[in-house]
Amino acid sequence: MVYRVGLLGLGTVGTGVVQMLQQPQHPLLQAVEIAAVGVRSLDKPRQVRIPPERLTTNLEQIVSDPEIDGVIELMGGLEPARSLILKAIDHGKSVITANKAVIARYGEEIFQAAAQAGVAVLLEAAVGGGIPIVQALQHSLRASRIQAVWGIVNGTTNFILSQMAQQGSSFAEALAQAQARGYAEADPSADVEGWDAADKIAILAGLAFGVSVPREAIPCEGIRNISPTDIRYAREWGYTFKLLAIAQRVVAQGSETVLDVRVHPTLLPVTHPLANVHGVDNAVWVQGDPLGQVVLAGPGAGQGPTASAVVGDLLTLRAHLQTGAYLPNPLWGFFGRAAALLPLTELESEFYVRVLAQDQPGVMGAIGTCFGRHRVSLESITQKECHQEQAEIVILTHTVREADCRQALAEIQQLPQVAAIPSLFRVLR
């Protein structure tokens, strides 16, 4: 039986999906037909050949057409993508999507609707591009109690940080290179501010822990403030910078699930598996019991990897429909218990701090006294370079409460000898 799909969006990934379906590499794909493609403009030049009668700007007609069996949504953005997904579900169609923003914010609504309609929503391409992390957490790793999921899940920021570390580029120079190569948008805010990574870790946390994680509650910091100076000092201590998306269990009393979920630049030891993921690649590190540690790494963006994940979901859907087997929606946690999120102020971490102060006796002692007053134990405090009577003082703390560290820094900022505190970053081992 022919399976007729409607495709919403014919951009880079949509084009890749059409190319794969027009030259199917699997027998189950030979019975798939692209019945309609929703686009913004009918006159735009295309890299793939599609019969003109199958192109339309009426996307609502595609999701409500009784002759179409399933919908692939590759538009991006929140609306009209959310409304079209829900309408497709309401008309009894399973949906495949790469839209992490919609799932992170409206996953509960979408998956409840899918459960009621008896259809599936598949989203392997929404997180990690070609890395099969959704399937892994849903199936292969499900027998273990997952304790932590750390991810490099944004290729743009990983490319920028790799250029800064390997070529000595400034943030602005590395961003310009990313834009020139098509890795970053003209407005790169979603990537460099960490918003894209926060969408993805909300989804991964829902998968790993079976709870609903409110996207708007995830603390998020970007990479704009990382300087070549910080990268150089970190390297001297055996660390490298990565933008990490983190979700991990926190020990809690009773049955309440408390999670530590956040996105921010992080100093990682160069020996950590995620430290050696470079360029636009992505990687996800999972720790569980009795699993131990697992790393899934590979191309995290681009036409080929993302289109491959979309078509992989289509194969999964076709296989289940052919056998009549039940296909569970992956994010059952989205309409399960809500997670309590650990406030960032209660986080316990090691910290890297860079202070600009007058190059004179007693400054380091005054800084150390402020830290001690707020119960912040120091692993190392070192005076580095001097510039026009100002010294750079670089500090590594032991594991301390974030609120205590920030209170100490607020006091240090008021010292007359201190000009600025340009850098504060968390350290993970």
C-alpha positions as CSV (number, residue, x, y, z in Angstrom):
1,M,0.0,0.0,0.0
2,V,1.3,3.5,-0.9
3,Y,1.9,5.8,2.1
4,R,1.2,9.4,1.0
5,V,3.0,12.1,2.9
6,G,2.5,15.9,3.0
7,L,5.7,17.9,3.5
8,L,5.5,21.3,5.2
9,G,8.6,23.3,4.2
10,L,11.1,22.8,1.4
11,G,14.2,24.5,2.8
12,T,17.6,22.9,3.2
13,V,16.3,19.9,5.2
14,G,13.1,19.5,3.2
15,T,15.1,19.4,0.0
16,G,17.3,16.7,1.5
17,V,14.2,14.6,2.5
18,V,12.8,14.9,-1.0
19,Q,16.1,13.8,-2.5
20,M,16.2,10.7,-0.2
21,L,12.6,9.8,-1.0
22,Q,13.1,10.2,-4.7
23,Q,16.1,7.8,-4.6
24,P,14.9,5.4,-1.8
25,Q,17.6,3.1,-0.3
26,H,15.1,1.0,1.7
27,P,12.2,-1.2,0.4
28,L,9.8,0.4,2.8
29,L,10.5,3.8,1.2
30,Q,9.7,2.7,-2.3
31,A,6.0,2.7,-1.3
32,V,6.2,6.3,0.0
33,E,4.8,9.1,-2.2
34,I,5.2,12.8,-1.7
35,A,1.6,13.8,-2.2
36,A,2.0,17.6,-1.5
37,V,4.6,20.1,-0.5
38,G,3.8,23.3,1.3
39,V,6.0,26.3,0.4
40,R,5.9,30.0,0.9
41,S,6.4,30.8,-2.7
42,L,5.5,28.8,-5.8
43,D,8.0,30.7,-8.0
44,K,11.2,30.1,-6.0
45,P,13.9,28.0,-7.8
46,R,14.2,24.5,-6.4
47,Q,17.1,22.1,-6.1
48,V,14.7,19.2,-6.5
49,R,12.1,18.5,-9.2
50,I,8.5,18.3,-7.9
51,P,5.4,18.3,-10.1
52,P,3.9,21.8,-10.0
53,E,0.5,20.5,-9.1
54,R,1.9,19.1,-5.9
55,L,3.3,22.4,-4.7
56,T,1.0,24.7,-2.7
57,T,1.0,27.6,-0.4
58,N,-2.1,26.3,1.4
59,L,-0.5,24.4,4.2
60,E,-3.8,23.9,6.1
61,Q,-5.2,22.0,3.1
62,I,-2.3,19.6,3.3
63,V,-2.8,18.7,7.0
64,S,-6.6,18.3,6.5
65,D,-6.5,16.4,3.2
66,P,-8.1,12.9,3.8
67,E,-5.9,11.5,1.0
68,I,-2.7,12.3,2.9
69,D,-1.6,9.7,5.5
70,G,1.1,11.5,7.4
71,V,2.8,14.9,7.7
72,I,6.5,15.9,7.9
73,E,6.8,19.4,9.4
74,L,10.1,21.1,8.6
75,M,9.1,24.8,8.7
76,G,10.6,25.7,12.0
77,G,9.4,28.5,14.3
78,L,6.4,28.3,16.7
79,E,3.5,29.4,14.5
80,P,2.0,28.3,12.2
81,A,4.0,25.1,12.9
82,R,2.2,24.4,16.2
83,S,-1.3,24.9,14.8
84,L,-0.6,22.8,11.7
85,I,0.8,19.9,13.8
86,L,-2.2,19.9,16.0
87,K,-4.6,20.1,13.0
88,A,-2.8,17.2,11.4
89,I,-3.2,15.2,14.6
90,D,-6.9,16.1,14.8
91,H,-7.3,14.7,11.3
92,G,-5.8,11.4,12.3
93,K,-2.3,11.9,10.8
94,S,1.0,10.9,12.4
95,V,3.6,13.7,12.4
96,I,7.3,13.7,11.9
97,T,9.0,17.0,13.0
98,A,12.5,18.5,13.4
99,N,11.0,21.4,15.3
100,K,12.7,21.5,18.7
101,A,11.2,24.9,19.6
102,V,7.6,23.7,19.2
103,I,8.2,20.5,21.1
104,A,10.1,22.1,24.0
105,R,7.3,24.6,24.5
106,Y,4.1,22.8,23.5
107,G,5.1,19.2,23.8
108,E,2.5,18.4,26.5
109,E,-0.3,19.8,24.3
110,I,0.9,18.0,21.2
111,F,1.5,14.6,22.8
112,Q,-1.7,14.6,24.7
113,A,-3.5,15.3,21.4
114,A,-1.6,12.5,19.7
115,A,-2.4,10.0,22.5
116,Q,-6.1,10.9,22.2
117,A,-6.1,10.6,18.4
118,G,-4.1,7.3,18.5
119,V,-1.3,8.7,16.2
120,A,2.4,9.1,16.6
121,V,4.7,12.2,16.8
122,L,8.3,11.4,16.0
123,L,11.2,13.9,16.4
124,E,14.6,12.3,16.1
125,A,15.7,15.2,13.9
126,A,14.8,17.8,16.6
127,V,17.9,17.0,18.7
128,G,21.4,16.2,17.6
129,G,20.8,16.1,13.8
130,G,22.0,12.7,12.7
131,I,22.7,11.4,16.3
132,P,20.0,8.9,17.2
133,I,19.7,10.1,20.8
134,V,15.9,10.2,20.9
135,Q,15.7,6.5,19.9
136,A,18.5,5.6,22.3
137,L,16.8,7.2,25.3
138,Q,13.4,5.9,24.4
139,H,14.5,2.3,23.8
140,S,18.1,1.2,24.2
141,L,18.9,3.0,27.4
142,R,15.4,2.8,29.0
143,A,16.3,-0.1,31.3
144,S,18.8,2.0,33.2
145,R,18.0,4.7,35.7
146,I,19.5,7.8,33.9
147,Q,21.3,10.1,36.3
148,A,22.7,12.7,33.9
149,V,22.6,13.9,30.3
150,W,25.1,16.4,29.2
151,G,25.1,17.6,25.6
152,I,27.0,19.7,23.0
153,V,23.8,20.1,21.0
154,N,24.4,23.3,19.0
155,G,26.9,23.0,16.1
156,T,27.2,26.8,15.5
157,T,28.5,27.5,19.0
158,N,30.7,24.5,19.0
159,F,32.3,25.7,15.7
160,I,32.8,29.2,17.2
161,L,34.5,27.8,20.3
162,S,36.6,25.4,18.2
163,Q,37.8,28.3,16.1
164,M,38.6,30.4,19.1
165,A,40.6,27.5,20.8
166,Q,42.4,26.2,17.7
167,Q,42.9,29.4,15.7
168,G,43.1,32.0,18.4
169,S,40.1,33.9,16.9
170,S,38.1,36.3,18.8
171,F,34.4,35.7,19.3
172,A,33.5,38.2,16.6
173,E,36.0,36.7,14.1
174,A,34.8,33.2,14.8
175,L,31.1,34.2,14.4
176,A,31.9,35.9,11.1
177,Q,33.5,32.7,9.9
178,A,30.5,30.7,11.0
179,Q,28.2,33.0,9.1
180,A,30.4,32.9,6.0
181,R,30.2,29.1,6.0
182,G,26.4,29.1,6.5
183,Y,26.6,27.7,10.1
184,A,25.2,30.8,11.7
185,E,22.2,33.0,10.8
186,A,22.5,36.7,10.2
187,D,20.9,37.0,13.6
188,P,22.7,34.3,15.6
189,S,21.1,35.0,18.9
190,A,19.2,31.7,19.2
191,D,22.5,29.9,18.9
192,V,25.1,32.1,20.7
193,E,22.7,32.9,23.6
194,G,22.0,29.2,24.2
195,W,18.3,29.3,23.4
196,D,18.5,26.6,20.8
197,A,20.4,24.3,23.2
198,A,17.8,25.0,26.0
199,D,15.0,23.8,23.7
200,K,16.9,20.6,23.1
201,I,17.8,19.8,26.7
202,A,14.2,20.3,27.7
203,I,13.3,17.5,25.3
204,L,16.2,15.3,26.4
205,A,15.3,15.8,30.0
206,G,11.7,14.8,29.3
207,L,12.9,11.6,27.6
208,A,15.5,10.7,30.2
209,F,13.6,11.4,33.4
210,G,9.9,11.0,32.3
211,V,8.8,14.4,33.6
212,S,7.7,17.6,32.1
213,V,10.4,20.3,32.1
214,P,9.1,23.8,31.6
215,R,11.3,25.4,28.9
216,E,10.9,28.9,30.2
217,A,12.4,27.9,33.6
218,I,15.7,26.7,32.2
219,P,18.6,29.1,33.1
220,C,20.4,29.9,29.9
221,E,23.7,31.7,29.3
222,G,25.5,32.2,26.0
223,I,29.1,32.4,24.8
224,R,29.5,36.1,23.9
225,N,31.6,36.8,27.0
226,I,34.3,34.2,26.4
227,S,37.5,35.8,25.4
228,P,40.7,34.4,23.8
229,T,42.4,35.3,27.2
230,D,40.0,33.0,29.1
231,I,40.5,30.2,26.5
232,R,44.3,30.5,26.9
233,Y,44.2,30.5,30.7
234,A,41.8,27.5,30.7
235,R,44.2,25.6,28.5
236,E,47.1,26.2,30.9
237,W,45.1,24.4,33.6
238,G,44.0,21.6,31.3
239,Y,40.5,22.8,30.4
240,T,38.6,23.7,27.3
241,F,35.4,25.7,26.8
242,K,32.2,24.1,25.6
243,L,28.6,25.3,25.6
244,L,26.9,22.5,27.6
245,A,23.2,21.7,27.9
246,I,22.9,19.8,31.3
247,A,20.1,17.8,32.8
248,Q,20.8,15.7,35.9
249,R,19.0,14.3,39.0
250,V,19.3,16.0,42.3
251,V,19.0,14.0,45.5
252,A,15.6,14.8,47.0
253,Q,13.5,13.7,49.8
254,G,10.2,11.9,49.1
255,S,8.9,11.0,45.6
256,E,9.4,14.5,44.1
257,T,11.7,14.5,41.0
258,V,14.2,17.4,41.3
259,L,16.3,18.2,38.3
260,D,19.3,20.4,37.7
261,V,18.7,21.7,34.1
262,R,20.7,24.5,32.6
263,V,22.7,25.8,29.6
264,H,25.9,27.7,29.9
265,P,29.6,27.8,28.8
266,T,31.6,25.4,30.8
267,L,35.3,24.6,31.4
268,L,35.7,20.9,30.8
269,P,38.9,18.9,31.4
270,V,40.6,18.2,28.0
271,T,40.4,14.5,29.0
272,H,36.5,14.5,29.1
273,P,34.9,12.8,26.1
274,L,32.9,15.9,25.2
275,A,36.0,18.1,25.2
276,N,37.2,16.5,22.0
277,V,34.1,17.2,20.0
278,H,35.0,19.9,17.5
279,G,33.6,22.0,14.7
280,V,29.9,21.6,14.0
281,D,29.7,18.1,15.5
282,N,27.3,17.4,18.4
283,A,27.6,14.9,21.2
284,V,25.5,13.7,24.1
285,W,27.0,12.1,27.2
286,V,24.7,9.9,29.3
287,Q,25.3,8.5,32.7
288,G,23.1,5.9,34.3
289,D,22.8,2.9,36.6
290,P,23.8,0.2,35.8
291,L,24.6,1.6,32.4
292,G,27.7,3.6,33.3
293,Q,28.7,6.2,30.7
294,V,27.8,6.3,27.0
295,V,28.6,9.0,24.5
296,L,26.8,9.4,21.2
297,A,28.6,11.8,18.8
298,G,28.4,12.8,15.2
299,P,27.2,15.5,12.7
300,G,24.6,17.6,14.6
301,A,23.2,19.8,11.8
302,G,23.1,20.2,8.1
303,Q,21.0,18.8,5.3
304,G,22.3,15.3,5.2
305,P,22.3,14.3,8.9
306,T,19.0,16.0,9.6
307,A,17.2,14.7,6.5
308,S,18.6,11.2,7.4
309,A,17.0,11.5,10.9
310,V,13.7,12.5,9.4
311,V,13.6,9.7,6.9
312,G,14.7,7.3,9.7
313,D,11.6,8.3,11.6
314,L,9.5,7.7,8.5
315,L,11.0,4.2,8.2
316,T,10.1,3.6,11.9
317,L,6.6,4.7,11.3
318,R,6.2,2.6,8.2
319,A,7.5,-0.5,9.9
320,H,5.1,-0.2,12.8
321,L,2.2,0.5,10.5
322,Q,3.0,-2.6,8.4
323,T,3.2,-4.9,11.4
324,G,0.4,-3.3,13.3
325,A,2.6,-2.9,16.3
326,Y,1.9,-0.2,18.8
327,L,4.1,2.9,18.3
328,P,4.5,4.7,21.6
329,N,5.0,8.4,21.6
330,P,8.5,9.1,22.8
331,L,7.9,12.0,25.2
332,W,5.4,10.4,27.5
333,G,7.0,12.4,30.3
334,F,5.6,15.6,28.7
335,F,2.2,14.8,30.2
336,G,3.5,13.0,33.3
337,R,4.8,14.6,36.5
338,A,6.2,18.1,36.4
339,A,9.8,18.3,37.5
340,A,11.0,20.7,40.2
341,L,14.0,22.5,39.0
342,L,16.9,23.3,41.2
343,P,17.4,27.1,41.5
344,L,20.7,28.2,40.0
345,T,21.6,29.9,43.3
346,E,21.5,26.5,45.0
347,L,23.8,24.9,42.4
348,E,27.1,23.6,43.7
349,S,30.0,23.9,41.3
350,E,33.6,24.8,40.9
351,F,34.1,28.3,39.3
352,Y,36.7,30.0,37.1
353,V,36.9,33.8,37.8
354,R,39.1,36.5,36.2
355,V,39.5,39.8,38.0
356,L,41.2,43.0,36.8
357,A,42.8,44.8,39.7
358,Q,45.5,47.3,40.5
359,D,49.0,45.8,40.5
360,Q,49.9,46.5,44.1
361,P,50.6,44.6,47.3
362,G,47.6,43.3,49.3
363,V,45.1,43.0,46.4
364,M,45.2,39.2,46.3
365,G,44.9,39.0,50.0
366,A,41.8,41.3,50.0
367,I,40.2,39.2,47.3
368,G,40.9,36.0,49.2
369,T,39.4,37.5,52.4
370,C,36.2,38.3,50.6
371,F,35.9,34.8,49.3
372,G,36.6,33.3,52.8
373,R,34.0,35.5,54.4
374,H,31.3,33.9,52.1
375,R,32.6,30.3,52.6
376,V,34.2,30.1,49.1
377,S,37.2,27.8,49.3
378,L,39.9,28.5,46.7
379,E,41.9,25.9,44.8
380,S,44.1,28.4,43.1
381,I,44.6,32.2,42.9
382,T,47.2,33.4,40.5
383,Q,48.4,36.8,39.2
384,K,48.8,36.5,35.4
385,E,49.6,39.4,33.0
386,C,49.8,43.1,33.8
387,H,48.5,45.8,31.5
388,Q,49.0,49.5,32.3
389,E,49.3,49.0,36.1
390,Q,46.4,46.5,36.1
391,A,46.9,42.9,36.9
392,E,44.8,39.9,35.8
393,I,44.1,37.6,38.7
394,V,42.7,34.2,37.8
395,I,40.9,32.1,40.4
396,L,39.7,28.5,40.5
397,T,37.4,27.7,43.4
398,H,36.6,24.3,45.0
399,T,33.0,23.1,44.8
400,V,30.9,25.9,46.3
401,R,27.3,27.1,46.3
402,E,26.7,29.5,43.5
403,A,24.9,32.0,45.7
404,D,27.9,32.2,48.0
405,C,30.3,32.7,45.1
406,R,28.2,35.5,43.6
407,Q,27.9,37.2,47.0
408,A,31.7,37.1,47.4
409,L,32.1,38.5,43.9
410,A,29.7,41.4,44.6
411,E,31.8,42.3,47.6
412,I,35.0,42.0,45.6
413,Q,33.6,44.3,42.9
414,Q,33.3,47.0,45.5
415,L,37.0,46.9,46.5
416,P,38.7,50.1,45.5
417,Q,41.6,48.2,43.9
418,V,39.3,46.1,41.6
419,A,38.5,47.5,38.2
420,A,36.3,44.7,36.8
421,I,35.4,41.1,37.0
422,P,35.1,40.3,33.2
423,S,34.8,36.5,33.5
424,L,32.8,34.0,35.7
425,F,32.4,30.5,34.3
426,R,31.5,27.1,35.8
427,V,33.9,24.2,35.9
428,L,32.8,20.6,35.5
429,R,35.1,17.5,35.9
